[in-house]
């Protein structure tokens, strides 16, 4: 029997020959098969599933173009060699001869280098990266297999004996590539699923009615929200959508006080106005919880400028496009008017703009405060760091003054109590120390806003954490809290703590707020489920990455940051959960910088996967409830984390009622915990003193920031805060970042205030490194000694070179 069995090839159903003719090549033993003669098991013309990396194609006529795909996200599915079986081996060897693996390897490498093959691979979705990965897998599969399929065996034999051409391997190579990269076969479907260019079409109920859009535009304290709420109260039915639980709770109370039955709906809570738990015609909710299926007469969307928020902007986009209401009242900054008008143009709806001016004057003072001795009743000092909150509040009470404290991680009840204490004219507390958490959700009687710093942590477009000057929008939002209409102060004032900051604050406030340019979007559970159907072996984090990489948006939209979602997806990936449950756990609202809360979510997911209900007793054991009043700052921070754990339980209880059955009991102990935290905040200076007295000699105890910086910006440089122990320059940057004291283009502040700050910040960094195990007490003493030598000798270096190397080695050993 002939070794080159050409006649048999036509009778093998999986056989597909392909010959490429390019100029005067050597005559071949047989004619090339035309595309029309390919068996049905292979595509007739190898359709282009997605464009090559060097080009992009428009998939519709509206001008939208496919973005370049990040194929590094494609994880190959491993294939075990030798899947052909003994039967196939016998057929292939009998029809031809055993393969010479040396000759096979040479011809496979020739195949890989063929430009025509690379081009054909690109046309079928294999860019350079995927082509290389697929070939490595294909070559390994053939070389390590004891047998291959009969048709592939015959082709390889023909090539080795000179009767075939290496190009004939392409159909088999492509089949193998689609086995290890299953997304190649469904790329068109994946692109359609991730096409985000027409968000208005996602909400057919809203498109079925003609809505009236009214934009109430104005600065803080202009009455814009007041007029929208008046229309909300007069309507037969309505929904208020706000960014914070505090705002939703305020509208809930106002409505019911005005004899307008209104329910409260947040992620963690449902409160009915009617005792029989019938749904009221009015609802006040956090914006993520609004329903796009229920019809209303009036809807109010507050703080519409947050549609640009990198993390939460999608919720405002969804509400604006999807709420099924006859009237949509939108409240926010004038900077969002143009974008809202453009978005509504795509839905065929017109926007009526009502402009408002500030009701009370706001004056930027010509003098900075400079000393806490110059504080007056009604002053609010705004800090952007929890450490600064602690430091400033202690210095104020050392002067015999009482102050209220408000920052972001405090429970809502504690914030309200602190605000009530500050607003009460009969209470001796006349000073407020707060973060920018006062910018929304709290009605405060503030005479003067004092910026302790004009820099704050931010996240850039790459997801990197930096510190930079506050934006005009942020400055106006905070400064506008002074002189609230209807309070005892008829006008507001704003200044800075330090003279050097005042000029820059004036510049920031005088600038126009940049227009809002794009609205956020986020993949829905249904879209991710459809992705998972096509890519069953991909992890949820990988599915999200591929979705974002393939997604197409037009110029008015952007895909929101998904880092928090991916963090949780990776954290619980090893736990067996169905996709819908996994998605819900990954959208849980928690701060991933709180280890105790993240650990609790992990335990929740693990027990949930075992179908074991998370009971009240289990939660009490985990949190060691009941808890005592805090004795130091560390214990206060832990209590705040436990409060977040209770919030997490309540949030999950409304998604999985059977598995989190004790929501009522948890809500009861959460209220008790709120009271305990209030006791701690009222005695915060005592806690600070207790913390510092317990700290190691020469250091100051520091609680981690609300926004720990992994990267900080100074003088145009981006540096890692973990480099702070290696050199005095990096240490100086880390010290200034920890205090958040200066903008990056400000001059150094002279005098003892700067030295006090550096002393405080240096202790902060040292203690953080001690806690993380990156520094020992002996190393700390050595660093302090070298620091003192540097100042005594007036040298720019940090100790000797040998000392630097020794310290680096010690830190490296400890880190390992």
C-alpha positions in Angstrom: 0.0 0.0 0.0 1.3 3.4 -0.9 2.6 5.5 2.0 1.1 8.6 0.4 -2.6 7.6 0.4 -4.1 10.6 -1.4 -7.3 8.8 -2.6 -8.3 8.0 1.0 -8.2 11.7 2.0 -11.5 12.4 0.2 -13.2 9.7 2.2 -12.1 11.0 5.7 -14.8 13.3 7.0 -12.5 15.4 9.1 -10.0 15.9 6.3 -9.6 19.5 5.1 -6.7 20.4 2.8 -5.7 23.9 2.1 -2.9 25.0 -0.3 -1.8 28.5 -0.7 -0.4 29.6 -4.1 2.0 32.5 -4.1 4.0 32.9 -7.3 6.3 30.3 -8.8 6.5 27.7 -6.2 7.4 24.0 -6.7 4.7 22.0 -8.5 2.6 20.2 -6.0 1.4 16.6 -6.2 -2.2 17.5 -6.3 -4.5 20.4 -7.1 -5.4 22.8 -4.3 -8.8 22.3 -2.8 -11.1 25.2 -3.4 -13.0 26.7 -0.4 -16.3 25.3 -1.7 -14.9 21.8 -1.5 -14.2 21.9 2.3 -16.1 19.5 4.3 -18.9 20.9 6.5 -16.8 20.3 9.7 -14.7 23.4 8.7 -15.8 26.9 7.8 -15.8 27.5 4.1 -13.8 30.6 4.1 -12.5 31.0 7.7 -14.7 34.1 8.5 -13.0 36.9 10.4 -14.4 36.6 13.9 -12.8 39.8 15.0 -10.3 42.2 13.4 -6.6 41.9 13.7 -4.7 44.0 16.3 -3.6 46.4 13.6 -7.1 47.4 12.4 -10.6 48.0 13.7 -13.8 47.6 11.9 -17.1 49.4 12.2 -19.8 47.0 13.0 -22.8 49.3 12.3 -23.6 52.4 10.4 -23.8 54.8 13.4 -20.1 55.5 13.4 -19.2 53.4 16.4 -16.0 51.5 16.0 -14.6 48.4 17.7 -11.9 49.1 20.2 -8.6 47.3 20.0 -9.0 44.0 22.0 -6.6 43.3 24.8 -5.9 39.6 24.0 -3.7 39.3 27.0 -7.0 38.7 28.9 -7.6 35.4 27.0 -6.5 32.5 29.2 -5.9 29.3 27.2 -7.7 26.2 28.1 -5.1 23.4 28.7 -5.5 20.3 26.4 -4.0 17.0 27.3 -1.9 15.3 24.6 -2.8 11.9 23.2 -6.6 12.4 23.0 -6.8 10.5 19.7 -6.7 7.0 21.3 -5.2 3.7 20.2 -7.7 3.2 17.4 -6.7 6.5 15.7 -3.1 5.6 16.1 -3.6 2.3 14.3 -5.5 3.9 11.4 -3.0 6.6 10.9 0.0 4.3 11.1 -1.6 1.7 8.9 -2.6 4.2 6.2 0.8 5.9 6.2 3.7 5.2 8.6 4.8 6.2 12.1 5.7 9.8 12.3 9.3 11.0 12.4 8.9 13.5 15.3 12.2 15.3 14.2 10.9 15.9 10.7 7.5 16.9 12.1 9.1 19.5 14.4 11.1 21.0 11.5 7.9 21.4 9.4 5.9 22.8 12.3 8.5 25.5 12.7 8.3 26.2 9.0 4.5 26.5 9.3 4.9 29.0 12.2 7.3 31.3 10.2 5.0 31.5 7.1 3.8 35.1 6.7 0.7 33.8 4.8 -0.2 31.7 7.8 0.2 34.6 10.2 -2.0 36.7 8.0 -4.6 34.1 7.7 -4.5 33.6 11.5 -5.0 37.4 12.0 -8.1 37.2 9.7 -9.5 34.5 12.0 -8.9 36.5 15.2 -5.4 35.4 16.1 -3.3 38.4 16.7 0.5 38.0 17.2 0.0 37.1 20.9 -2.8 34.5 20.4 -1.1 33.1 17.3 2.1 32.5 19.2 0.3 30.9 22.2 -1.9 28.8 19.9 1.1 27.5 18.0 3.1 26.7 21.1 0.1 24.6 22.4 -0.4 23.0 18.9 3.3 22.0 18.6 3.4 20.7 22.2 0.1 18.7 21.6 1.6 17.0 18.5 5.0 16.4 19.8 3.9 15.0 23.2 1.0 12.9 21.8 1.5 9.2 21.3 -1.2 9.4 18.7 -3.1 12.1 16.8 -6.3 11.9 14.7 -6.0 9.9 11.5 -6.5 12.9 9.2 -3.9 15.0 11.0 -1.5 12.0 11.0 -1.9 11.6 7.2 -1.3 15.3 6.6 1.8 15.3 8.7 3.1 12.2 7.0 2.5 13.7 3.5 4.4 16.9 4.5 7.3 14.9 5.8 7.6 12.8 2.7 7.3 15.8 0.4 3.8 15.1 -0.9 2.1 17.9 1.0 2.6 21.5 2.0 2.9 22.9 5.5 0.0 25.3 4.7 -2.3 22.2 4.8 -1.9 22.2 8.6 -3.8 25.5 9.0 -7.3 24.0 9.4 -6.0 21.7 12.1 -4.1 24.5 13.7 -7.2 26.7 13.7 -9.3 23.9 15.2 -6.8 23.5 18.0 -6.7 27.3 18.5 -10.5 27.4 19.0 -10.3 24.6 21.5 -7.9 26.4 23.7 -9.4 29.9 23.0 -13.2 29.1 22.8 -14.0 32.8 22.6 -12.7 32.8 19.0 -15.8 30.9 17.9 -18.2 33.3 19.5 -16.5 36.7 19.2 -19.3 38.2 17.2 -21.8 37.2 19.9 -19.5 38.6 22.6 -19.2 41.9 20.8 -22.9 42.2 20.5 -23.4 41.5 24.2 -20.8 44.1 25.2 -22.0 46.7 22.8 -22.9 49.6 25.1 -23.5 52.3 22.4 -27.3 52.6 22.8 -28.1 52.6 26.6 -31.5 54.3 26.1 -32.7 51.2 24.3 -32.2 49.2 27.6 -35.3 50.8 29.1 -38.3 50.1 26.9 -40.8 51.2 29.6 -39.3 54.7 29.8 -39.1 54.9 26.0 -42.8 54.0 25.8 -43.8 57.3 27.4 -42.9 61.0 26.7 -41.2 62.3 29.8 -40.7 65.9 30.8 -37.2 66.7 32.0 -36.6 69.7 34.2 -33.0 70.5 35.2 -32.7 72.6 38.5 -29.2 74.0 38.1 -27.4 76.0 40.8 -24.7 76.0 43.4 -24.9 74.7 46.9 -27.5 76.5 49.1 -29.5 77.9 46.1 -32.8 76.1 46.8 -32.7 74.0 43.7 -33.4 70.7 45.5 -36.1 72.4 47.6 -38.2 73.4 44.5 -37.9 69.8 43.1 -39.0 68.3 46.4 -42.0 70.6 46.6 -43.2 69.2 43.2 -42.4 65.7 44.6 -44.6 66.2 47.6 -47.5 67.6 45.5 -47.6 64.7 43.1 -49.8 61.7 43.4 -46.8 59.4 43.3 -43.1 60.0 43.2 -39.6 58.7 43.8 -36.6 60.6 45.2 -33.1 59.3 44.3 -30.2 60.5 46.3 -26.5 59.7 46.6 -26.5 59.0 50.4 -28.6 57.2 53.0 -28.7 60.4 55.0 -30.3 62.3 52.1 -32.9 59.6 51.5 -33.7 59.5 55.2 -34.1 63.3 55.3 -36.7 63.2 52.4 -38.4 60.2 54.0 -38.9 62.2 57.2 -39.9 65.4 55.5 -42.5 63.6 53.4 -44.1 61.8 56.3 -44.0 65.0 58.5 -45.9 66.7 55.7 -48.6 63.9 55.7 -47.3 62.5 52.5 -46.8 58.7 53.1 -43.4 57.8 51.9 -41.3 54.6 52.1 -37.5 54.5 52.7 -35.5 52.1 50.5 -31.7 51.7 50.9 -29.4 48.9 50.2 -29.6 47.8 53.9 -33.1 49.0 55.0 -36.8 49.0 54.0 -39.0 51.2 56.1 -42.7 51.4 55.2 -44.9 54.4 56.0 -47.9 52.2 56.4 -48.1 49.9 59.4 -49.5 47.0 57.3 -46.3 47.2 55.1 -48.3 48.3 52.0 -46.1 50.2 49.6 -46.7 54.0 49.8 -47.1 56.0 46.6 -43.9 57.9 47.4 -40.4 56.4 47.9 -37.2 58.0 49.0 -34.2 55.8 48.1 -30.5 55.7 47.4 -30.0 56.0 43.7 -28.7 52.4 43.2 -32.0 51.1 44.6 -34.5 52.9 42.3 -36.9 50.8 40.2 -37.0 51.4 36.5 -40.2 49.3 36.1 -42.6 51.2 38.5 -44.5 54.1 37.0 -44.4 57.4 38.9 -45.8 60.9 38.3 -42.6 62.7 39.5 -39.1 61.5 40.0 -36.2 63.6 41.5 -32.6 62.8 40.7 -30.3 64.6 43.1 -26.6 65.6 42.6 -26.7 64.7 38.9 -23.1 65.8 38.4 -22.2 62.5 40.0 -23.0 60.9 36.7 -19.3 61.4 36.0 -18.2 59.5 39.1 -15.7 56.8 38.1 -17.2 54.2 40.5 -20.9 55.1 40.9 -21.7 57.2 37.8 -23.6 54.2 36.2 -26.4 54.6 38.8 -27.2 58.2 37.7 -27.1 57.2 34.0 -29.5 54.3 34.8 -31.9 56.6 36.7 -31.8 59.4 34.1 -32.4 57.1 31.1 -34.6 54.4 32.8 -37.0 56.0 35.3 -40.6 55.6 34.2 -42.0 59.0 35.3 -44.0 61.7 33.6 -41.7 64.4 35.1 -38.0 63.9 35.8 -36.6 66.7 38.1 -32.8 66.7 37.9 -30.8 68.7 40.5 -27.2 69.6 40.3 -24.3 71.7 39.1 -24.8 73.8 35.9 -21.7 71.9 34.5 -23.9 68.9 33.9 -26.6 70.7 31.8 -25.0 70.2 28.4 -24.4 66.5 28.9 -28.0 65.9 30.2 -29.4 67.8 27.2 -27.3 65.7 24.8 -28.4 62.4 26.5 -32.0 63.4 26.4 -31.7 64.4 22.7 -30.9 60.7 22.0 -34.2 59.7 23.7 -36.2 62.4 21.9 -36.9 64.4 25.1 -36.4 68.1 25.7 -34.8 69.6 28.8 -36.2 72.6 30.6 -33.4 74.4 32.5 -34.2 76.4 35.6 -31.2 78.3 37.0 -30.8 79.3 40.6 -28.4 81.6 42.5 -27.1 81.2 46.0 -29.6 82.5 48.6 -26.9 83.9 51.0 -23.6 85.6 50.2 -20.4 83.6 50.5 -17.1 85.5 51.1 -13.6 84.3 50.7 -11.7 86.0 53.5 -8.4 87.8 52.9 -6.7 86.4 56.0 -6.0 82.7 56.9 -6.8 81.5 60.4 -3.1 80.6 61.1 -3.8 79.6 64.7 -6.5 77.6 66.5 -6.6 80.4 69.0 -8.5 82.5 66.4 -11.5 80.1 66.2 -15.0 81.4 66.7 -18.4 79.8 67.3 -19.8 78.3 64.1 -16.4 77.5 62.6 -15.8 74.2 60.7 -12.3 73.0 60.0 -12.3 70.6 57.0 -9.5 68.0 56.9 -8.9 65.3 54.2 -7.3 62.8 56.5 -8.5 61.0 59.6 -5.2 61.6 61.3 -5.6 65.3 60.8 -9.1 65.0 62.3 -7.6 63.5 65.4 -4.8 66.0 65.7 -6.9 69.1 65.2 -9.7 68.0 67.5 -7.2 67.3 70.3 -5.5 70.7 69.9 -8.9 72.4 70.0 -10.0 70.7 73.2 -6.5 71.5 74.7 -7.6 75.1 74.4 -10.7 74.5 76.5 -13.1 74.3 73.5 -15.5 71.5 72.7 -15.8 70.3 69.2 -18.0 67.9 67.2 -16.3 65.4 64.8 -17.7 64.1 61.5 -15.9 61.8 59.0 -16.9 59.4 56.3 -16.5 56.0 58.2 -18.8 57.0 61.1 -22.2 55.4 61.1 -25.1 57.7 59.8 -26.6 57.8 63.3 -23.4 59.1 64.8 -23.0 61.7 62.1 -26.5 63.0 62.8 -25.9 63.2 66.5 -22.7 65.1 66.0 -24.5 67.5 63.6 -27.3 67.9 66.1 -24.8 68.7 68.9 -23.1 71.3 66.7 -26.3 72.9 65.6 -27.9 73.1 69.1 -27.6 76.7 70.3 -27.8 75.6 73.9 -24.9 73.1 73.5 -21.4 74.3 74.5 -20.0 72.6 71.3 -19.5 75.4 68.8 -16.7 74.0 66.7 -16.9 71.3 64.0 -14.0 69.3 62.7 -14.9 67.2 59.7 -13.8 65.7 56.4 -15.5 66.5 53.1 -18.3 64.1 54.3 -20.2 67.3 55.2 -20.4 68.3 51.5 -23.7 66.3 51.2 -26.4 65.0 53.4 -26.1 67.1 56.5 -27.8 70.4 57.4 -25.2 72.3 59.4 -25.2 75.8 60.9 -21.7 76.8 59.8 -20.5 80.4 59.9 -17.0 79.8 58.4 -15.4 77.0 56.5 -11.7 76.6 57.2 -9.7 74.4 54.9 -7.0 72.7 57.0 -5.4 71.6 53.7 -6.3 72.0 50.0 -5.0 68.7 48.8 -6.8 65.4 49.1 -6.5 61.8 47.8 -7.7 61.1 44.3 -7.8 58.2 41.8 -6.4 59.0 38.4 -7.7 57.5 35.1 -5.3 54.6 35.5 -6.7 53.7 38.9 -3.5 55.0 40.7 -4.0 56.7 44.1 -2.5 60.2 44.3 -2.8 63.4 46.2 -3.5 66.6 44.4 -5.2 69.9 44.9 -9.0 69.8 45.4 -11.1 70.6 42.3 -13.2 73.6 41.9 -16.3 71.5 42.1 -15.2 70.0 45.4 -14.1 73.3 46.8 -17.5 74.9 46.0 -19.4 72.0 47.4 -17.6 72.2 50.7 -17.3 76.0 51.0 -21.0 76.3 50.1 -22.0 74.7 53.4 -21.2 78.0 55.2 -24.1 80.4 55.8 -26.9 78.0 55.0 -30.2 79.7 54.2 -32.5 79.6 57.2 -29.7 79.2 59.7 -28.6 81.7 62.3 -25.8 82.9 60.0 -26.9 85.2 57.2 -23.8 84.9 55.2 -21.0 82.4 54.8 -17.2 82.8 55.0 -14.4 80.6 53.8 -10.7 80.6 54.4 -7.7 78.4 55.0 -5.7 77.4 58.1 -2.4 78.4 56.5 -1.5 81.6 54.7 0.2 79.9 51.8 -2.9 77.9 51.0 -5.3 81.0 50.8 -4.1 82.4 47.5 -4.5 79.0 45.8 -7.9 78.5 47.3 -9.0 81.8 45.8 -7.7 80.7 42.4 -9.5 77.4 42.7 -12.8 79.0 43.7 -12.6 81.6 40.9 -12.2 79.0 38.2 -15.2 77.7 36.2 -16.3 74.2 36.9 -15.3 72.0 33.9 -18.3 70.7 32.1 -19.4 67.1 32.7 -18.4 65.3 29.5 -19.5 61.6 29.9 -21.9 59.4 31.8 -20.9 56.1 33.5 -22.0 52.6 32.5 -21.6 49.2 34.2 -22.2 45.7 32.9 -25.4 44.1 34.1 -25.8 40.7 35.6 -27.7 39.6 32.5 -24.8 40.6 30.3 -22.2 38.8 32.4 -24.4 35.7 32.4 -24.5 35.7 28.6 -20.7 36.1 28.6 -20.4 33.1 31.0 -22.6 31.0 28.7 -20.1 31.5 25.9 -17.0 31.3 28.2 -17.9 28.7 30.9 -14.3 28.2 32.0 -13.5 31.8 32.6 -13.4 33.3 36.1 -15.8 36.2 36.9 -12.9 38.6 37.1 -11.7 37.5 33.7 -15.2 37.7 32.3 -15.4 41.3 33.5 -12.0 42.1 32.0 -12.9 40.6 28.6 -16.3 42.5 28.7 -14.7 45.8 29.3 -12.0 45.1 26.7 -14.6 44.3 24.1 -17.2 46.9 25.1 -18.0 49.7 22.7 -19.3 53.1 23.9 -19.8 56.4 22.2 -18.4 59.7 23.3 -21.1 60.5 25.8 -20.4 57.4 28.0 -17.6 55.6 29.7 -17.3 52.2 31.5 -17.0 52.7 35.3 -14.0 51.6 37.3 -14.4 47.9 38.2 -11.4 47.5 40.4 -13.4 46.9 43.6 -15.7 44.4 41.8 -12.6 42.5 40.5 -11.0 42.6 44.0 -14.0 40.8 45.5 -14.3 38.4 42.5 -10.7 37.3 42.9 -11.1 37.0 46.7 -14.1 34.6 46.5 -13.1 32.9 43.3 -12.1 29.6 45.1 -15.6 29.4 46.7 -18.1 27.3 44.8 -21.0 29.7 44.0 -23.4 30.0 41.0 -22.7 33.0 38.8 -25.7 35.1 39.9 -24.8 34.7 43.6 -21.2 35.4 42.9 -22.1 38.6 41.1 -24.2 39.8 44.0 -21.4 39.2 46.5 -19.0 41.1 44.3 -21.3 44.1 44.2 -21.5 44.3 48.0 -20.8 47.9 49.2 -17.7 47.6 51.4 -14.4 49.3 51.7 -11.8 46.8 50.5 -9.2 48.6 52.7 -10.9 47.2 55.8 -9.4 43.7 56.4 -12.0 42.7 59.0 -14.9 43.5 56.7 -13.3 41.7 53.7 -12.6 38.7 55.9 -16.2 38.7 57.0 -17.5 38.7 53.4 -15.2 35.8 52.7 -16.7 33.8 55.6 -20.2 34.9 54.5 -19.6 33.5 51.0 -18.0 30.3 52.3 -20.9 29.5 54.6 -23.4 30.5 51.9 -21.8 28.1 49.5 -22.4 25.3 52.0 -26.0 26.2 52.2 -25.7 27.0 55.9 -27.8 30.0 57.1 -25.8 32.8 58.7 -27.6 33.3 62.0 -27.6 36.0 64.6 -25.7 33.7 67.0 -23.0 33.1 64.3 -22.6 36.8 63.7 -22.3 37.6 67.4 -19.6 35.0 67.8 -17.7 36.3 64.8 -17.9 40.0 65.9 -17.5 39.1 69.7 -20.7 40.9 70.5 -21.5 42.5 72.9 -18.8 45.1 72.6 -17.6 47.6 75.1 -17.0 51.3 74.7 -13.6 52.0 73.0 -10.6 52.8 75.2 -8.4 54.0 72.3 -8.5 55.0 68.7 -7.7 51.5 67.5 -10.8 50.1 69.3 -12.9 52.9 67.9 -11.8 52.1 64.3 -12.6 48.4 65.0 -16.1 49.3 66.2 -16.6 51.3 62.9 -15.6 48.1 61.0 -18.0 46.0 63.0 -20.8 48.5 62.1 -19.8 48.0 58.4 -20.1 44.2 58.9 -23.6 44.7 60.2 -24.4 46.8 57.2 -23.0 44.1 55.0 -25.2 41.5 56.7 -28.3 43.6 56.2 -27.4 44.3 52.6 -27.1 40.6 51.9 -30.3 39.8 53.8 -32.4 41.6 51.2 -30.8 39.6 48.4 -30.7 36.2 50.2 -33.4 36.3 52.8 -33.3 32.6 53.6 -29.6 32.5 54.1 -29.4 35.8 56.2 -32.6 35.3 58.2 -32.0 37.5 61.3 -32.0 41.0 59.8 -34.3 42.4 62.5 -32.0 41.2 65.3 -28.9 42.6 63.6 -30.6 45.9 63.1 -31.3 46.1 66.8 -27.7 45.5 67.9 -26.5 47.8 65.1 -28.4 50.7 66.8 -26.8 49.7 70.1 -23.4 49.7 68.4 -24.1 53.2 67.0 -24.7 54.4 70.6 -21.4 52.9 71.7 -19.5 54.6 68.8 -21.1 57.9 69.7 -19.7 57.6 73.2 -16.2 57.0 71.7 -16.5 60.0 69.3 -17.7 62.3 72.2 -14.5 61.2 74.1 -12.3 61.2 71.1 -9.5 63.3 72.7 -9.3 60.9 75.6 -9.0 58.0 73.1 -6.2 59.9 71.3 -4.3 60.4 74.6 -4.7 56.8 75.5 -3.5 55.7 72.1 -0.4 57.8 72.2 0.5 56.9 75.8 0.4 53.2 74.8 2.5 53.8 71.6 6.2 52.9 71.5 8.6 55.6 72.8 9.5 58.1 70.1 6.5 57.3 67.9 3.0 58.4 67.5 0.2 55.9 67.1 -1.5 56.3 63.8 -4.7 54.8 62.5 -4.8 54.0 58.8 -6.1 56.8 56.6 -9.6 56.7 55.1 -7.7 56.6 51.8 -4.3 55.0 52.1 -2.0 56.1 49.4 0.0 53.6 47.5 1.3 56.4 45.3 1.7 60.0 46.1 2.5 63.0 43.9 4.9 65.7 44.7 6.6 68.2 42.4 5.4 66.3 39.4 6.9 63.0 40.6 4.9 59.8 41.4 6.5 57.8 44.2 5.6 54.7 46.3 5.0 55.3 50.0 6.8 52.0 50.7 10.0 53.7 49.6 9.8 56.1 52.5 12.1 54.0 54.7 14.9 54.0 52.1 15.8 57.6 51.7 15.2 61.0 53.3 13.7 62.4 50.1 11.1 59.6 49.9 10.5 59.9 53.7 9.8 63.6 53.3 7.3 62.9 50.5 5.6 60.2 52.6 5.5 62.5 55.7 3.9 65.3 53.7 1.4 62.9 52.0 0.4 61.4 55.4 -0.5 64.9 56.7 -2.0 66.0 53.4 -0.7 69.4 54.3 0.4 71.0 51.1 -0.5 71.2 47.4 2.2 69.9 45.1 3.1 73.4 43.8 3.2 75.3 47.1 6.3 76.6 48.9 7.5 74.9 52.1 5.9 76.5 55.2 8.4 78.1 57.5 8.4 77.9 61.2 7.7 75.4 63.9 4.3 74.4 62.4 6.1 72.5 59.6 8.5 70.8 62.1 5.5 69.7 64.2 3.9 68.3 61.1 7.0 66.4 60.2 7.5 65.0 63.6 3.9 63.9 63.6 4.1 62.4 60.1 7.4 60.7 60.8 5.9 58.9 63.8 3.0 58.0 61.7 5.1 56.4 59.0 7.3 54.6 61.6 4.4 53.2 63.4 2.7 52.0 60.2 5.9 50.2 59.1 6.2 48.7 62.6 2.6 47.4 62.3 3.2 45.9 58.9 6.3 44.1 60.1 8.6 46.1 57.7 10.5 47.8 60.5 11.9 46.6 63.9 12.5 48.8 67.0 16.3 48.3 66.4 16.0 49.5 62.8 13.8 52.5 64.0 16.5 53.6 66.4 19.1 53.3 63.7 17.0 55.4 61.3 16.4 58.1 64.0 20.2 58.2 64.7 21.0 58.6 61.1 18.3 61.3 60.7 19.9 63.2 63.6 23.3 62.8 62.0 22.0 64.2 58.8 20.7 67.4 60.4 23.8 67.9 62.6 26.2 67.5 59.6 24.0 69.3 57.2 24.4 66.6 54.6 21.8 65.8 51.9 22.5 62.1 52.2 20.8 59.8 54.7 23.6 58.4 56.8 26.4 56.5 55.1 26.2 54.5 52.0 27.1 51.4 54.0 24.4 52.2 56.5 21.9 52.6 53.6 22.8 49.2 52.3 22.6 47.6 55.7 19.2 49.1 56.3 18.0 48.0 52.9 19.2 44.5 53.6 17.5 44.4 57.0 14.2 45.6 55.5 14.5 43.1 52.7 15.0 40.2 55.1 12.1 41.3 57.3 9.8 41.7 54.3 10.7 38.1 53.2 
